[in-house]
């Protein structure tokens, strides 16, 4: 234990949540006041060989009126009033430090009144935050001691769900980029792992196309970024489950939606069987190829079907006299022309059970399929231009976890995804990653092993697709992300949930997070919500949330030894999240704009080239 110097005060009150220190000497307070602010650390003697480490949550001063004799010029004595200050410091117990410099979280022995308190030397803080971590991961520096390196337990951080929150402009995107750059070995535009491919797997849902710039290095550095945008993403519709397919095609408010669902499901299952004859036990959720165009044909034929009631027929009948004995043999391939419904004895026929029922459904299907913005979803292609089929399933999974390009970081650029399918795209990719982790882990469990390919999914601006409340359009993405939050950790899939409005994000997801990083939060509702989620966060530390500087953060959870206020260094390179300097730009000379390029980008022609 380094020399602690002279004590600065004594304990007056002691409880599991509050230890109060009184400093009666104004001189001692003045000498150490730079180390006595909220968020700083004190060491408090607890018995003969233990010291309690506590964080300061409040500082107050009170004055004491007292009289002292003053010698008068005429030799007579007189009393003059003077003011003396007494200082009280409230602290929250964090952990215990032994004489051998071993730090443990928790307070098995609380100090009693009259025990001495000391300012914590930087050397002790350095040992606690940098040398007593099992799997150290650099996390910047301490705000209260910029020279002290701050490290957390990397295994406890990445193996459990993480929440990163902060208002716009607080440095949230830079903080996320810095954390991820550190874990994959990017420092000052260089690849620390050049020539050695590491096993990290990070998938980022990037809703504003910010993060590619932070992971794009010179070719000589040997770092490959896996960037998946609307033009390169391979995400076939036939991987959607029941909820996702119905969400994109079925309008649940329509009166006959139950008939739409039943026949749509029947058509999809039969078409899957048609295109995968060697597979058995195919269900609506089985991830195998089917033709959406053929399904639409089937539904359109059902919608126009007319059944002959002539003697011996009682079957759907086409205008050429063909009787349909098995709908699955005819309805998928062509649009048929049926006889006209009639009550005449010579051509008696009536509409089929769903005749005219699917007009809106078919219009909706045709409109979706014709939308050029959704071609990546409904008409995905291989690199040679051919359609993706069941045999391409493995490569579809490989692309998301970086195995097609051997990439540690995969960025799914959602900026070009139409908003009406954003939830479904997030849901589908999240579910694919979770299902891969689940089945891979199960195979490893057979031999008594756990997953050796852990994956972290980063949900940037999570309130946009996993809101706390919202309509049915968010159901699929919310369900998929919540499933990862509740079950993913067991199968090597964890979340980093990033949001500027934490109060609007699904509470199920935040309740499963074990580590919280909060940058500056200015909204009172968000501040209160975050405080309610952090059980070991004291009121004093929580009050720092609106006052944190840019890049400053409060971290609480299993990974840090204690609730800590730290500061991130800027990532190099930075993500494209820098704010526009309005006044500087307005004071610059007039700038010309190529409006044709802007309009081309607006129309989607340059979407693939955008960053």
C-alpha positions in Angstrom: 0.0 0.0 0.0 1.5 3.4 -1.0 1.9 6.1 1.6 -1.6 7.7 2.0 -0.2 10.8 3.7 -2.2 12.6 6.3 -5.9 12.0 6.8 -8.3 14.7 5.7 -11.3 13.9 7.9 -13.2 11.4 9.9 -16.3 9.2 9.5 -19.4 10.6 11.2 -22.1 8.3 9.8 -21.8 4.8 8.3 -24.4 2.7 6.4 -24.3 0.3 3.5 -25.3 3.0 1.0 -23.7 6.1 2.7 -20.5 6.9 4.5 -20.3 10.5 5.6 -17.0 12.2 6.2 -16.5 15.4 8.1 -13.5 17.7 7.5 -13.1 20.3 10.2 -10.0 21.9 8.9 -10.6 24.5 6.1 -6.9 24.3 5.4 -7.0 20.6 4.7 -10.0 21.0 2.5 -8.4 23.8 0.5 -5.2 21.7 0.1 -7.1 18.8 -1.4 -10.3 20.3 -2.9 -9.3 19.4 -6.5 -9.6 15.7 -5.3 -12.9 16.2 -3.4 -15.4 16.8 -6.2 -18.4 14.6 -7.0 -17.2 11.5 -8.7 -13.7 11.5 -7.0 -12.6 8.6 -4.8 -11.7 8.4 -1.1 -10.0 5.7 0.9 -11.6 5.2 4.4 -9.9 3.1 7.1 -12.0 0.1 8.1 -10.3 -1.8 10.9 -6.6 -2.4 11.1 -5.7 -3.6 7.6 -8.6 -2.8 5.3 -9.6 0.4 3.4 -13.0 1.1 2.0 -12.9 2.7 -1.5 -15.9 5.1 -1.9 -17.0 7.5 -4.6 -18.0 11.0 -3.6 -21.7 11.7 -4.3 -22.2 15.1 -2.6 -20.1 17.8 -0.9 -21.5 20.5 1.4 -20.2 23.1 3.7 -21.7 24.8 6.8 -20.4 27.6 8.9 -19.9 27.8 12.6 -20.1 31.1 14.3 -17.6 31.5 17.0 -15.9 34.4 18.8 -12.2 34.9 19.3 -10.4 37.6 21.4 -8.9 40.5 19.6 -6.4 42.8 21.2 -7.6 46.4 21.1 -5.3 49.3 20.5 -6.1 50.8 23.9 -5.1 47.6 25.5 -8.6 46.4 26.4 -9.7 43.0 25.1 -12.8 42.7 22.8 -14.7 39.9 21.1 -15.1 39.9 17.3 -17.3 37.5 15.4 -15.6 35.3 12.8 -16.9 32.5 10.5 -15.3 29.0 10.4 -16.4 26.3 7.9 -17.1 22.7 8.5 -17.2 20.4 5.4 -19.3 17.2 5.0 -18.7 14.7 2.2 -21.2 12.0 1.3 -19.7 8.9 -0.3 -21.1 5.6 -1.6 -19.1 2.5 -0.7 -17.8 0.7 -3.7 -15.2 -1.9 -2.6 -12.5 -2.9 -0.2 -8.7 -2.6 -0.6 -6.4 -4.7 1.5 -2.9 -3.7 2.6 -1.6 -6.1 -0.1 -3.4 -3.8 -2.7 -6.0 -6.5 -3.5 -9.3 -4.8 -4.5 -12.6 -6.6 -4.1 -16.1 -5.4 -5.0 -18.4 -5.1 -2.0 -18.0 -3.9 1.6 -17.8 -6.8 4.1 -16.7 -4.4 6.9 -18.0 -0.9 7.0 -16.0 1.8 8.8 -17.2 3.0 12.2 -17.4 6.7 13.2 -14.0 8.3 14.0 -12.2 6.2 11.3 -9.9 8.3 9.1 -10.5 9.2 5.4 -7.7 9.8 2.9 -7.4 11.2 -0.6 -6.8 8.2 -3.0 -3.3 8.5 -4.5 -3.2 8.2 -8.4 -0.9 5.1 -8.0 -3.7 3.3 -6.1 -6.3 4.2 -8.7 -4.0 3.0 -11.4 -3.5 -0.4 -9.7 -7.3 -0.7 -9.2 -8.4 0.2 -12.7 -5.6 -1.3 -14.7 -3.9 -4.2 -12.9 -6.7 -6.0 -11.1 -8.7 -7.0 -14.2 -8.8 -10.7 -15.4 -9.3 -9.9 -19.1 -8.3 -6.2 -19.4 -9.8 -4.1 -22.2 -8.8 -0.5 -22.6 -11.7 1.9 -22.0 -10.0 5.3 -22.1 -9.0 7.2 -19.0 -10.6 8.4 -15.7 -12.2 11.8 -16.0 -11.2 12.6 -12.4 -7.6 11.5 -13.1 -6.7 11.8 -16.8 -3.4 10.2 -16.3 -4.9 7.0 -15.0 -5.7 4.4 -17.6 -9.2 2.9 -17.2 -9.7 -0.8 -18.1 -12.7 -3.1 -17.7 -13.1 -6.8 -17.8 -13.5 -7.5 -21.6 -15.0 -10.9 -21.2 -17.7 -9.6 -18.8 -18.4 -6.7 -21.1 -18.7 -8.4 -24.5 -20.3 -11.7 -23.2 -23.3 -9.8 -21.8 -25.6 -7.3 -23.4 -24.5 -3.6 -23.4 -26.5 -0.4 -23.6 -24.9 2.8 -24.9 -27.1 5.9 -24.5 -26.5 9.6 -25.0 -28.1 12.7 -26.4 -27.3 14.0 -29.9 -23.8 15.6 -29.9 -22.6 13.8 -26.8 -20.1 11.6 -28.7 -22.2 8.5 -28.8 -21.2 7.3 -32.3 -17.6 8.1 -31.6 -17.7 6.1 -28.4 -19.2 3.1 -30.1 -16.7 3.3 -32.9 -13.8 3.6 -30.4 -14.9 0.5 -28.5 -15.2 -1.5 -31.6 -12.0 -0.2 -33.2 -10.2 -1.2 -30.0 -11.6 -4.8 -30.0 -10.6 -5.4 -33.7 -7.2 -3.7 -33.4 -7.6 -0.4 -35.2 -5.4 2.3 -33.9 -4.6 5.6 -35.6 -5.7 4.3 -39.0 -3.5 1.2 -38.6 -4.3 -2.4 -38.2 -2.6 -3.8 -35.1 -3.4 -7.4 -36.2 -2.0 -7.0 -39.7 -1.0 -10.4 -41.1 -3.1 -12.3 -38.4 -6.8 -12.8 -38.9 -8.5 -12.6 -35.5 -11.8 -14.3 -34.6 -13.9 -11.3 -33.6 -17.4 -11.1 -35.3 -19.3 -7.8 -35.0 -22.5 -7.0 -37.0 -23.6 -3.3 -37.0 -27.1 -2.1 -38.0 -26.1 1.3 -39.3 -29.2 3.4 -39.9 -27.4 6.6 -41.0 -24.4 5.2 -43.0 -22.0 6.5 -40.4 -19.7 3.7 -39.4 -18.1 2.5 -42.7 -15.7 5.5 -42.5 -14.5 4.3 -39.1 -13.4 0.9 -40.3 -12.1 1.7 -43.8 -8.3 1.5 -43.8 -5.7 1.7 -46.5 -5.3 -1.6 -48.5 -1.8 -2.1 -47.1 -3.2 -2.5 -43.6 -4.9 -5.7 -44.6 -8.2 -4.9 -42.8 -11.3 -6.0 -44.7 -14.6 -4.3 -44.0 -17.8 -6.3 -44.9 -20.2 -3.6 -46.1 -23.7 -4.8 -46.9 -26.0 -2.2 -48.5 -29.1 -2.3 -50.6 -27.1 -3.2 -53.7 -24.9 -5.9 -52.2 -27.1 -7.4 -49.5 -28.3 -10.9 -50.2 -31.5 -11.3 -48.2 -34.0 -13.6 -49.9 -37.6 -13.3 -48.9 -37.9 -17.1 -48.6 -36.0 -16.9 -45.4 -38.8 -14.9 -43.7 -40.8 -16.6 -41.1 -44.6 -16.5 -40.8 -44.8 -13.3 -38.9 -42.5 -11.4 -41.3 -44.2 -12.7 -44.4 -47.6 -11.8 -43.1 -46.4 -8.4 -41.8 -45.2 -7.4 -45.3 -48.1 -8.8 -47.3 -51.3 -9.1 -45.1 -53.3 -6.2 -43.9 -54.6 -7.5 -40.6 -57.4 -4.9 -40.4 -59.2 -6.2 -43.4 -62.3 -8.3 -42.7 -61.2 -11.3 -44.7 -57.6 -11.3 -43.5 -58.1 -14.7 -41.9 -58.9 -16.1 -45.4 -55.9 -14.3 -46.9 -53.6 -15.7 -44.2 -54.9 -19.3 -44.6 -54.6 -19.4 -48.4 -51.3 -17.5 -48.4 -49.8 -20.0 -45.9 -51.1 -23.0 -47.9 -49.7 -21.6 -51.2 -46.3 -21.0 -49.6 -46.0 -24.4 -48.0 -47.1 -26.2 -51.2 -44.7 -24.1 -53.3 -41.8 -24.9 -50.9 -42.6 -28.6 -51.4 -42.8 -28.1 -55.1 -39.3 -26.7 -55.3 -37.7 -28.9 -52.7 -38.9 -32.4 -53.5 -36.1 -34.1 -51.6 -37.0 -32.4 -48.2 -39.6 -33.7 -45.8 -41.6 -32.1 -43.0 -41.6 -28.7 -44.7 -43.6 -26.0 -42.8 -44.4 -22.4 -43.4 -41.3 -21.4 -41.4 -38.9 -23.8 -43.0 -36.1 -21.6 -44.5 -36.1 -23.0 -48.1 -36.7 -21.5 -51.5 -40.1 -20.8 -52.9 -41.2 -18.6 -55.8 -43.1 -15.6 -54.6 -44.3 -15.0 -58.2 -45.8 -18.5 -58.4 -47.5 -17.9 -55.0 -49.1 -14.8 -56.4 -50.2 -16.8 -59.5 -51.8 -19.3 -57.2 -53.7 -16.7 -55.2 -54.8 -14.9 -58.3 -56.2 -18.1 -59.8 -58.0 -18.8 -56.5 -59.4 -15.3 -56.7 -60.8 -15.9 -60.2 -61.7 -19.6 -59.8 -65.0 -20.8 -61.1 -66.3 -24.3 -60.3 -68.4 -26.2 -62.8 -71.6 -27.7 -61.4 -72.3 -29.7 -64.5 -73.0 -33.4 -63.9 -69.9 -35.4 -63.1 -67.6 -32.3 -63.1 -67.8 -30.3 -59.8 -64.3 -29.1 -60.4 -62.7 -25.7 -61.3 -63.1 -25.4 -65.1 -61.1 -23.4 -67.6 -62.5 -21.8 -70.8 -60.8 -24.5 -72.9 -62.8 -27.2 -71.1 -59.9 -28.3 -68.8 -61.0 -29.5 -65.4 -58.6 -28.9 -62.6 -58.2 -32.0 -60.4 -55.2 -30.8 -58.4 -54.8 -27.0 -58.0 -51.1 -27.3 -57.1 -50.3 -28.8 -60.5 -51.8 -25.9 -62.5 -52.3 -22.7 -60.4 -48.6 -21.9 -59.7 -47.3 -21.8 -63.3 -49.9 -19.8 -65.3 -52.8 -17.4 -64.8 -55.8 -19.4 -66.0 -59.0 -18.3 -67.7 -62.1 -19.9 -66.1 -65.5 -20.3 -67.4 -68.1 -17.6 -66.5 -70.3 -18.2 -63.5 -73.7 -19.1 -64.7 -77.1 -20.5 -63.5 -78.1 -21.8 -67.0 -78.7 -25.5 -67.2 -76.2 -25.8 -70.2 -73.3 -24.2 -68.4 -74.0 -24.2 -64.7 -71.0 -22.9 -62.7 -70.4 -20.8 -59.6 -67.5 -18.9 -58.2 -64.9 -20.7 -56.1 -64.8 -20.4 -52.3 -62.5 -17.5 -52.5 -63.7 -15.9 -55.7 -63.2 -12.1 -55.4 -61.9 -12.4 -51.9 -58.2 -11.5 -52.7 -58.5 -8.4 -54.9 -56.7 -6.2 -52.3 -54.2 -8.9 -51.4 -53.2 -9.5 -55.0 -52.9 -5.7 -55.6 -50.7 -5.4 -52.5 -48.5 -8.3 -53.6 -48.1 -7.0 -57.1 -47.3 -3.5 -55.9 -44.6 -4.8 -53.5 -43.0 -7.0 -56.1 -42.9 -4.2 -58.6 -41.2 -1.8 -56.2 -37.6 -1.3 -57.5 -36.5 -0.4 -54.0 -37.4 -3.9 -52.8 -35.6 -5.9 -55.5 -32.8 -6.8 -53.0 -35.5 -8.6 -51.0 -37.8 -10.2 -53.6 -35.3 -10.8 -56.5 -31.9 -11.4 -54.9 -29.2 -12.6 -57.2 -25.9 -14.4 -57.0 -22.8 -12.7 -58.3 -23.4 -14.4 -61.7 -26.9 -12.9 -61.9 -28.9 -16.1 -61.2 -31.5 -16.5 -58.5 -30.7 -17.5 -55.0 -32.1 -20.8 -54.1 -32.1 -23.2 -51.1 -28.5 -24.3 -51.8 -27.3 -20.7 -51.2 -28.6 -20.6 -47.6 -25.1 -21.2 -46.1 -23.6 -18.3 -48.1 -26.4 -16.0 -47.0 -25.5 -16.8 -43.4 -21.8 -16.4 -44.1 -22.2 -12.9 -45.4 -23.6 -11.6 -42.1 -20.8 -12.9 -39.8 -18.0 -12.1 -42.2 -17.1 -15.5 -43.5 -17.4 -14.7 -47.2 -14.8 -12.0 -47.0 -13.0 -13.0 -43.7 -14.1 -9.7 -42.0 -14.2 -8.9 -38.3 -16.7 -6.2 -38.9 -19.9 -6.5 -41.0 -21.9 -3.3 -41.4 -25.5 -3.6 -42.6 -26.2 -0.1 -44.1 -29.9 0.5 -43.5 -29.9 4.0 -44.9 -31.1 2.8 -48.3 -33.7 0.4 -47.0 -37.3 1.7 -47.4 -38.8 2.5 -44.0 -41.8 0.2 -44.6 -39.6 -2.9 -44.7 -36.9 -1.7 -42.2 -38.4 -3.6 -39.3 -38.6 -6.8 -41.4 -35.0 -6.5 -42.7 -33.7 -6.0 -39.1 -35.9 -8.9 -37.9 -34.7 -11.3 -40.6 -31.0 -10.6 -40.2 -31.2 -10.7 -36.4 -33.1 -14.0 -36.5 -30.6 -15.5 -38.9 -27.7 -14.6 -36.7 -29.5 -15.9 -33.6 -30.5 -19.1 -35.2 -27.0 -19.7 -36.4 -25.6 -19.1 -32.9 -28.3 -21.4 -31.5 -27.6 -24.4 -33.8 -23.8 -23.9 -33.8 -23.8 -23.9 -30.0 -26.0 -27.0 -29.8 -23.5 -28.8 -32.0 -20.7 -27.7 -29.7 -22.7 -28.7 -26.6 -22.6 -32.4 -27.8 -18.9 -32.5 -27.1 -19.2 -30.5 -23.9 -18.0 -27.2 -25.5 -19.5 -23.8 -25.8 -19.6 -21.6 -28.9 -16.1 -20.5 -30.1 -17.6 -18.0 -32.6 -19.2 -15.4 -30.4 -21.1 -12.6 -32.2 -22.0 -9.1 -31.1 -24.9 -7.4 -32.8 -24.8 -3.6 -32.6 -28.2 -1.9 -32.9 -27.5 1.7 -33.7 -30.5 4.1 -33.2 -32.4 1.2 -31.8 -35.5 3.3 -31.0 -36.2 3.4 -34.7 -36.9 -0.4 -35.0 -37.3 -1.8 -31.5 -39.5 0.9 -29.8 -41.0 0.5 -26.5 -44.4 1.0 -28.0 -45.7 1.2 -31.6 -47.8 -0.4 -34.2 -47.7 -3.8 -35.7 -45.0 -2.7 -38.2 -42.4 -3.1 -35.4 -43.6 -6.5 -34.1 -41.2 -8.6 -36.1 -38.0 -6.6 -35.3 -38.9 -6.2 -31.7 -39.6 -9.9 -31.3 -36.3 -10.9 -32.9 -34.1 -8.4 -31.0 -35.9 -9.2 -27.7 -35.3 -12.9 -28.3 -31.5 -12.2 -28.5 -31.8 -10.1 -25.4 -33.5 -12.9 -23.4 -31.7 -16.0 -24.8 -28.8 -15.0 -27.0 -26.0 -14.9 -24.4 -26.3 -18.6 -23.8 -25.6 -19.2 -27.5 -22.8 -16.7 -28.0 -24.9 -13.8 -29.4 -24.9 -10.6 -27.5 -26.3 -7.1 -28.2 -25.0 -3.6 -28.0 -28.1 -1.3 -28.0 -27.3 2.3 -28.9 -29.9 5.0 -28.6 -30.3 8.8 -28.0 -33.8 8.2 -26.6 -33.5 5.2 -24.1 -37.0 5.8 -22.7 -38.4 4.9 -26.2 -36.5 1.6 -26.5 -38.2 -1.7 -25.6 -37.8 -2.1 -21.8 -37.4 -5.8 -22.3 -34.2 -5.2 -24.1 -32.7 -2.7 -21.6 -33.7 -4.9 -18.7 -31.5 -7.6 -20.0 -28.4 -5.4 -20.3 -25.7 -6.0 -17.7 -23.5 -3.0 -18.7 -24.6 0.5 -19.2 -22.6 3.3 -20.8 -24.3 6.7 -20.6 -22.9 9.8 -22.2 -24.5 13.2 -21.7 -28.3 12.9 -21.4 -30.2 16.2 -21.4 -33.8 14.9 -21.5 -35.2 14.5 -18.0 -37.4 11.5 -19.0 -34.4 9.7 -20.4 -32.3 10.5 -17.3 -34.9 9.1 -14.9 -35.4 6.0 -17.1 -31.6 5.3 -17.1 -31.4 5.9 -13.3 -34.2 3.4 -12.7 -32.3 0.7 -14.7 -29.1 1.1 -12.8 -29.5 -0.5 -9.4 -26.1 0.4 -8.0 -26.1 4.0 -9.3 -26.4 6.6 -6.5 -28.4 9.7 -6.9 -25.3 11.8 -6.7 -23.5 10.1 -9.6 -26.8 10.0 -11.6 -27.0 13.7 -11.4 -23.9 14.0 -13.5 -25.7 12.7 -16.6 -26.7 16.1 -18.0 -23.3 17.6 -17.1 -20.9 15.2 -18.8 -18.6 16.7 -21.4 -18.4 15.4 -25.0 -16.7 12.0 -24.9 -17.2 11.6 -21.2 -19.2 8.7 -20.0 -20.6 7.0 -16.9 -20.2 3.2 -17.0 -22.0 0.9 -14.6 -22.3 -2.9 -14.7 -20.5 -6.2 -14.4 -17.5 -5.3 -16.5 -16.1 -2.3 -14.6 -14.9 -2.8 -11.0 -17.2 0.1 -9.9 -19.4 2.8 -11.4 -16.9 5.0 -13.1 -16.8 8.3 -15.0 -14.3 8.1 -17.8 -13.4 9.7 -21.1 -13.0 8.1 -24.5 -10.3 9.3 -26.9 -11.5 10.1 -30.4 -11.6 7.1 -32.8 -9.2 7.4 -35.7 -10.6 7.3 -38.3 -13.9 8.8 -37.1 -17.4 7.8 -38.2 -19.3 10.2 -40.4 -21.3 11.6 -37.4 -19.7 15.0 -37.0 -22.1 17.9 -36.7 -22.2 20.6 -39.3 -20.4 23.8 -38.3 -23.2 26.2 -39.4 -21.6 29.5 -38.6 -18.3 28.6 -40.3 -20.1 27.3 -43.4 -22.4 30.4 -43.6 -19.4 32.7 -43.3 -17.6 30.9 -46.1 -17.8 31.9 -49.8 -20.8 30.9 -51.8 -20.6 27.2 -52.8 -21.9 25.8 -56.1 -23.8 22.5 -56.0 -24.1 19.9 -58.7 -27.8 19.4 -58.4 -27.8 16.6 -61.0 -25.6 14.4 -58.8 -27.9 15.1 -55.8 -31.0 14.2 -57.8 -29.3 11.0 -59.0 -28.5 10.0 -55.5 -32.1 11.0 -54.5 -33.5 8.6 -57.1 -31.2 5.8 -56.0 -28.7 5.8 -59.0 -25.7 6.4 -56.8 -26.9 4.5 -53.7 -24.2 1.8 -54.1 -21.4 4.4 -54.3 -22.5 6.3 -51.2 -20.8 6.0 -47.9 
